[in-house]
Amino acid sequence: MIILGVVLLILGALLNISILYTIGAILVVVGAVLWILGSMDRGIGGRRHYF
């Protein structure tokens, strides 16, 4: 999810499309939060890993 967010951020910046930039930023933030919570051995929504 983080990689997709970074790709969308780059495409949004290069193509000057703000919706891609916004969606990319949201995906990066959500992916980072899930990654941090997963590294703390916290289950989210009944699952320990999202892969």
RAVEN-V824258 format. One record per pair of residues at least 24 apart in sequence whose ideal C-beta (glycine too) atoms are under 10 Angstrom apart, sorted by the first residue. I is the first residue (numbers start at 1). J is the second residue. Records with the same first field share a line. If there is no record, write none. Layout:
# RAVEN-V824258
I = J, J
This chain:
# RAVEN-V824258
1 = 27, 28, 29, 30, 31, 32, 34, 35, 50, 51
2 = 27, 28, 29, 30, 31, 32, 34, 35
3 = 27, 28, 31
4 = 28, 31
5 = 29, 30, 31, 32
6 = 31
